[in-house]
Amino acid sequence: MIMVGVMAATLWGIGIAMKAPYHARWTMLAILLVGVMMLHVVLPAGHPLREATGGDARLWALFIAFGFIVWGYRRFLGGLRARIAEKETPVARSGTFSDTELERYARHIILREVGGPGQKALRDAKVLVVGAGGLGAPVLEYLAAAGVGTIGVIDDDVVENANLQRQVIHLDRNIGMPKVHSAAEAMRAQNPFVTVRPYQRRLDEDIAADLFADYDLILDGTDNFDTRYLVNRTAVALGKPLIAAALTQWEGQISLYDPAHGTPCYECVFPTAPDAALVPNCAEAGVIGPLPGVIGAMMAVEALKVITGAGDGLGGRLLIYDALYAQTRTIAVKPRADCAVCGGRGLQAKG
């Protein structure tokens, strides 16, 4: 028993040292227990190795059975929580703002570019955020705080310890919880006047069009090119404006892609995905903690401008922020007539 405990502690320590996610560490422990069970099946009674590992296979069978019960119970609770969250009754809204809402949004309402009509437009808006990670965390927080009426968030990942250095919407106690439910919990706690729709699954071709159709604006904060191109194709096909951003190490970029209103689409600017080896993700290359907050906050600002019609957005411009050298530059980007996705629709809209 002691030997198995030492081995389990060693495996767990190795997992921590290698920064392996929780599910990987538990998988290693499960493999260890199965290996011990196999020893008890293969080796004869009285064998020193059997004796050193408890001597009786039934003991380890109980451990494994108990582990399955705990795992099944957690999965059941997670599924139940997901169904409750997705079927949650939307917040009832009257035609006017309550006194609490007026006080909450007062700093918006006194802005000439927003005012009461702009705040009402925010309340009536439906925004979908793809990804609840580094960029999604600040975006979701600020959209909820600003009073965006309906906020959808789709992600299939769970909160891990390594996320907490930058994904500030998630708490330590939520490690192991699906990110969409962790984020939804924080958003509802921050602003009970918004409706949050969490979708705990990966975005794919089968659901993208139906999902996007229910929203006015799409924000993409994902970290892989396959999803970025899928988001762009779907947004273009449905005529939905898209705000997309990306980051690595010390640098981030953001733009508004809306061919229906004269801008290029994402694929106009990035026609082919770079080799994966040339663009490592945050886990491989690292990222300074506050950078997602800076770029994510920019995404939220651009979203509020699109919804309220305030100011001049980033359509046709790619903003690049270099945090290491405190430099910001903006590059003009144009629609491409030979774009496989939008076919230069932005050029036609300009004309």
C-alpha positions as CSV (number, residue, x, y, z in Angstrom):
1,M,0.0,0.0,0.0
2,I,2.8,2.4,1.0
3,M,4.7,1.7,-2.2
4,V,1.7,2.4,-4.4
5,G,1.0,5.6,-2.5
6,V,4.6,6.7,-3.0
7,M,4.3,5.9,-6.7
8,A,1.1,7.8,-7.0
9,A,2.6,10.8,-5.3
10,T,5.6,10.6,-7.5
11,L,3.4,10.5,-10.7
12,W,1.4,13.5,-9.5
13,G,4.6,15.4,-8.8
14,I,5.9,14.6,-12.2
15,G,2.6,15.8,-13.7
16,I,2.9,19.1,-11.8
17,A,6.6,19.5,-12.9
18,M,5.6,18.9,-16.5
19,K,2.6,21.3,-16.2
20,A,0.3,18.5,-17.3
21,P,-3.4,19.3,-17.0
22,Y,-5.5,17.8,-14.3
23,H,-7.2,15.2,-16.5
24,A,-3.7,14.0,-17.7
25,R,-2.6,13.5,-14.1
26,W,-5.7,11.6,-13.1
27,T,-5.2,9.4,-16.2
28,M,-1.7,8.6,-15.1
29,L,-3.0,7.5,-11.7
30,A,-5.7,5.4,-13.3
31,I,-3.1,3.6,-15.4
32,L,-1.1,3.0,-12.2
33,L,-4.1,1.4,-10.5
34,V,-4.9,-0.7,-13.5
35,G,-1.3,-1.9,-13.6
36,V,-1.5,-2.8,-9.9
37,M,-4.7,-4.8,-10.6
38,M,-2.9,-6.6,-13.4
39,L,-0.1,-7.6,-11.1
40,H,-2.6,-9.2,-8.7
41,V,-4.1,-11.1,-11.6
42,V,-0.9,-12.3,-13.2
43,L,1.3,-13.0,-10.1
44,P,0.7,-15.9,-7.8
45,A,-0.6,-15.5,-4.3
46,G,2.3,-14.7,-1.8
47,H,4.5,-13.1,-4.5
48,P,6.5,-10.3,-2.8
49,L,5.3,-7.8,-5.4
50,R,1.7,-8.7,-4.7
51,E,2.3,-8.4,-1.0
52,A,4.0,-5.1,-1.3
53,T,1.0,-3.7,-3.2
54,G,-1.7,-4.8,-0.8
55,G,-1.9,-8.5,-1.3
56,D,-5.5,-8.5,-2.4
57,A,-6.9,-7.4,-5.7
58,R,-10.3,-6.8,-4.2
59,L,-9.0,-3.8,-2.3
60,W,-7.8,-2.1,-5.5
61,A,-11.1,-3.1,-7.3
62,L,-12.9,-1.1,-4.6
63,F,-10.6,1.9,-5.2
64,I,-11.3,1.8,-8.9
65,A,-15.0,1.3,-8.4
66,F,-15.1,4.3,-6.0
67,G,-13.1,6.4,-8.5
68,F,-15.7,5.6,-11.2
69,I,-18.5,6.5,-8.9
70,V,-16.9,9.9,-8.1
71,W,-16.1,10.5,-11.8
72,G,-19.7,9.6,-12.9
73,Y,-21.2,11.8,-10.2
74,R,-19.1,14.8,-11.3
75,R,-20.1,14.2,-14.9
76,F,-23.7,13.9,-13.9
77,L,-23.5,17.2,-12.0
78,G,-21.7,18.9,-14.8
79,G,-24.3,17.8,-17.3
80,L,-27.1,18.8,-15.0
81,R,-25.6,22.2,-14.5
82,A,-25.2,22.6,-18.3
83,R,-28.8,21.8,-19.0
84,I,-30.0,24.1,-16.2
85,A,-27.8,26.9,-17.6
86,E,-28.9,26.5,-21.2
87,K,-32.5,26.4,-20.3
88,E,-32.4,29.2,-17.8
89,T,-35.2,31.7,-18.1
90,P,-33.9,35.0,-19.6
91,V,-34.0,38.0,-17.4
92,A,-37.4,39.8,-17.8
93,R,-36.9,43.2,-19.2
94,S,-39.4,46.0,-19.3
95,G,-39.4,48.7,-21.9
96,T,-37.6,51.1,-19.6
97,F,-34.5,50.8,-17.4
98,S,-35.0,50.3,-13.7
99,D,-33.5,52.8,-11.3
100,T,-30.7,50.3,-10.5
101,E,-29.9,49.9,-14.2
102,L,-29.9,53.7,-14.7
103,E,-27.4,54.1,-11.9
104,R,-25.3,51.2,-13.1
105,Y,-25.0,52.5,-16.6
106,A,-24.9,56.2,-15.8
107,R,-21.3,56.7,-17.1
108,H,-22.4,55.3,-20.4
109,I,-25.6,57.3,-20.7
110,I,-23.9,60.6,-20.1
111,L,-21.5,59.9,-23.0
112,R,-22.7,61.9,-26.0
113,E,-21.8,59.0,-28.3
114,V,-23.8,56.4,-26.3
115,G,-26.6,58.1,-24.3
116,G,-29.9,56.4,-23.5
117,P,-30.5,55.0,-27.1
118,G,-27.0,53.5,-27.2
119,Q,-27.5,51.8,-23.8
120,K,-30.8,50.4,-25.0
121,A,-29.1,49.1,-28.1
122,L,-26.6,47.4,-25.9
123,R,-29.4,45.8,-23.8
124,D,-31.2,44.6,-27.0
125,A,-28.0,43.2,-28.6
126,K,-27.0,39.6,-28.8
127,V,-23.3,38.9,-28.9
128,L,-21.5,35.5,-29.3
129,V,-18.0,35.1,-28.0
130,V,-16.1,32.1,-29.4
131,G,-13.6,31.0,-26.7
132,A,-13.6,31.6,-23.0
133,G,-9.9,31.6,-22.5
134,G,-7.3,34.5,-22.5
135,L,-9.1,36.8,-24.8
136,G,-12.6,35.6,-24.0
137,A,-12.2,36.3,-20.3
138,P,-11.9,40.1,-20.4
139,V,-14.3,40.3,-23.3
140,L,-17.0,38.5,-21.4
141,E,-16.4,40.5,-18.3
142,Y,-16.7,43.8,-20.0
143,L,-19.7,42.9,-22.2
144,A,-21.6,41.8,-19.1
145,A,-20.5,44.9,-17.1
146,A,-21.6,47.1,-20.1
147,G,-25.1,45.7,-20.1
148,V,-25.0,43.7,-23.4
149,G,-28.4,42.0,-23.1
150,T,-27.6,38.5,-24.4
151,I,-24.2,37.0,-24.4
152,G,-23.4,33.6,-25.8
153,V,-20.1,31.8,-25.1
154,I,-18.9,28.6,-26.7
155,D,-15.9,26.6,-25.6
156,D,-15.3,22.9,-24.9
157,D,-12.3,23.3,-22.5
158,V,-12.2,23.2,-18.7
159,V,-10.5,25.5,-16.2
160,E,-6.9,24.5,-15.5
161,N,-4.4,25.9,-13.0
162,A,-2.2,27.2,-15.7
163,N,-5.0,29.3,-17.1
164,L,-5.3,31.5,-14.0
165,Q,-2.2,33.6,-14.8
166,R,-4.2,35.4,-17.5
167,Q,-7.8,34.2,-17.8
168,V,-9.0,36.4,-15.0
169,I,-12.7,35.5,-15.2
170,H,-11.9,32.1,-13.8
171,L,-11.3,31.4,-10.1
172,D,-9.0,28.9,-8.4
173,R,-12.0,27.1,-6.9
174,N,-13.4,26.5,-10.4
175,I,-10.4,24.4,-11.6
176,G,-11.9,21.4,-13.4
177,M,-15.2,23.2,-14.2
178,P,-16.1,23.8,-17.9
179,K,-14.9,27.3,-18.8
180,V,-18.3,28.4,-20.2
181,H,-20.0,27.7,-16.8
182,S,-17.2,29.3,-14.8
183,A,-17.4,32.4,-17.0
184,A,-21.2,32.4,-16.9
185,E,-21.1,32.2,-13.1
186,A,-18.8,35.3,-12.9
187,M,-20.9,37.2,-15.4
188,R,-24.2,36.6,-13.7
189,A,-22.6,37.5,-10.4
190,Q,-21.3,40.8,-11.9
191,N,-24.5,41.8,-13.7
192,P,-27.8,40.0,-13.0
193,F,-29.5,42.1,-15.7
194,V,-27.9,40.2,-18.6
195,T,-28.7,36.8,-20.1
196,V,-25.8,34.4,-20.5
197,R,-26.0,31.4,-22.8
198,P,-23.1,28.9,-22.2
199,Y,-22.4,26.3,-24.9
200,Q,-20.1,23.6,-23.6
201,R,-18.9,22.1,-26.8
202,R,-16.4,22.7,-29.6
203,L,-17.5,24.9,-32.5
204,D,-17.8,22.9,-35.7
205,E,-19.3,23.0,-39.2
206,D,-22.5,21.2,-38.0
207,I,-23.6,23.9,-35.6
208,A,-21.8,27.1,-36.6
209,A,-24.5,28.5,-39.0
210,D,-27.4,27.8,-36.7
211,L,-25.6,29.2,-33.7
212,F,-24.4,32.4,-35.4
213,A,-27.8,33.1,-36.9
214,D,-29.2,33.9,-33.4
215,Y,-26.6,36.6,-32.8
216,D,-25.9,40.2,-34.1
217,L,-22.2,40.2,-33.6
218,I,-19.5,37.6,-33.4
219,L,-16.2,37.9,-31.4
220,D,-13.5,35.4,-32.0
221,G,-10.8,34.9,-29.3
222,T,-9.7,31.4,-30.2
223,D,-6.1,30.2,-30.4
224,N,-6.2,27.9,-33.5
225,F,-6.5,28.7,-37.2
226,D,-9.0,26.0,-38.1
227,T,-11.6,27.6,-35.8
228,R,-10.7,31.1,-36.9
229,Y,-11.3,30.2,-40.5
230,L,-14.6,28.5,-39.7
231,V,-15.7,31.5,-37.7
232,N,-14.9,33.8,-40.6
233,R,-16.6,31.6,-43.3
234,T,-19.8,31.4,-41.2
235,A,-19.8,35.1,-40.3
236,V,-19.4,36.1,-44.0
237,A,-22.1,33.6,-45.2
238,L,-24.6,35.1,-42.7
239,G,-23.5,38.7,-43.1
240,K,-22.5,39.0,-39.4
241,P,-19.8,41.5,-38.4
242,L,-16.8,39.7,-36.8
243,I,-14.2,41.1,-34.4
244,A,-11.2,38.8,-34.2
245,A,-8.0,39.1,-32.3
246,A,-4.9,36.9,-31.6
247,L,-1.9,37.1,-29.4
248,T,1.4,35.5,-28.5
249,Q,4.1,36.3,-26.0
250,W,4.2,40.1,-25.9
251,E,2.2,41.0,-29.1
252,G,-1.5,41.1,-30.0
253,Q,-3.6,42.1,-33.0
254,I,-7.2,43.0,-33.6
255,S,-9.5,44.0,-36.4
256,L,-13.1,44.2,-37.5
257,Y,-14.1,42.1,-40.4
258,D,-17.4,43.0,-42.1
259,P,-17.4,42.7,-45.9
260,A,-21.1,43.7,-46.0
261,H,-19.9,47.2,-45.0
262,G,-16.8,47.5,-47.1
263,T,-14.1,45.8,-45.1
264,P,-12.1,42.7,-45.9
265,C,-12.9,39.4,-44.3
266,Y,-10.4,37.5,-42.2
267,E,-9.3,35.4,-45.1
268,C,-8.7,38.4,-47.3
269,V,-6.0,39.4,-44.8
270,F,-4.8,35.9,-43.9
271,P,-5.5,33.8,-47.0
272,T,-3.5,30.8,-45.8
273,A,-2.8,29.6,-42.3
274,P,0.9,29.6,-41.4
275,D,2.8,26.4,-40.5
276,A,1.8,25.4,-37.0
277,A,5.5,25.1,-36.1
278,L,6.0,28.8,-36.9
279,V,3.1,30.0,-34.8
280,P,3.3,28.2,-31.4
281,N,0.3,28.6,-29.0
282,C,0.5,30.3,-25.6
283,A,1.3,27.0,-23.9
284,E,4.4,26.5,-26.1
285,A,5.6,30.1,-26.5
286,G,4.3,31.8,-23.4
287,V,2.4,35.0,-22.9
288,I,2.6,37.9,-20.5
289,G,-0.4,37.8,-18.2
290,P,-2.0,41.2,-18.8
291,L,-1.7,41.1,-22.6
292,P,-4.9,39.2,-23.1
293,G,-6.6,41.7,-20.9
294,V,-5.4,44.6,-23.1
295,I,-6.4,43.0,-26.4
296,G,-9.6,41.6,-24.9
297,A,-10.6,45.0,-23.6
298,M,-10.0,46.4,-27.1
299,M,-12.3,43.7,-28.5
300,A,-15.0,44.7,-26.0
301,V,-14.6,48.4,-26.9
302,E,-14.9,47.7,-30.6
303,A,-18.0,45.6,-29.9
304,L,-19.7,48.4,-28.0
305,K,-18.9,50.8,-30.8
306,V,-20.4,48.4,-33.4
307,I,-23.6,48.1,-31.4
308,T,-24.0,51.7,-30.6
309,G,-22.6,53.2,-33.8
310,A,-20.1,55.3,-31.9
311,G,-16.9,56.5,-33.3
312,D,-14.8,54.9,-36.0
313,G,-14.2,51.1,-35.8
314,L,-11.2,49.0,-36.9
315,G,-12.8,47.9,-40.2
316,G,-10.1,48.0,-42.9
317,R,-7.4,48.4,-40.3
318,L,-5.3,45.8,-38.4
319,L,-4.2,47.2,-35.0
320,I,-1.0,45.6,-33.7
321,Y,0.1,46.2,-30.1
322,D,3.7,45.3,-28.9
323,A,3.6,45.3,-25.2
324,L,7.4,44.6,-24.8
325,Y,8.4,47.9,-26.5
326,A,5.2,49.8,-25.7
327,Q,4.4,50.4,-29.4
328,T,1.1,50.4,-31.3
329,R,0.8,50.5,-35.1
330,T,-2.1,50.3,-37.5
331,I,-1.9,48.7,-40.9
332,A,-4.5,49.3,-43.7
333,V,-6.0,46.1,-45.0
334,K,-8.2,45.8,-48.1
335,P,-10.6,43.3,-49.5
336,R,-9.3,40.9,-52.2
337,A,-11.4,40.3,-55.3
338,D,-10.0,36.7,-55.5
339,C,-10.9,35.9,-51.8
340,A,-12.3,32.3,-51.7
341,V,-14.6,33.3,-48.9
342,C,-16.1,36.7,-49.5
343,G,-15.1,37.1,-53.2
344,G,-14.2,40.8,-52.6
345,R,-17.7,41.6,-51.3
346,G,-16.1,44.5,-49.4
347,L,-15.0,46.0,-52.7
348,Q,-18.6,45.9,-54.0
349,A,-19.9,47.4,-50.7
350,K,-17.5,50.3,-51.0
351,G,-18.5,50.9,-54.6
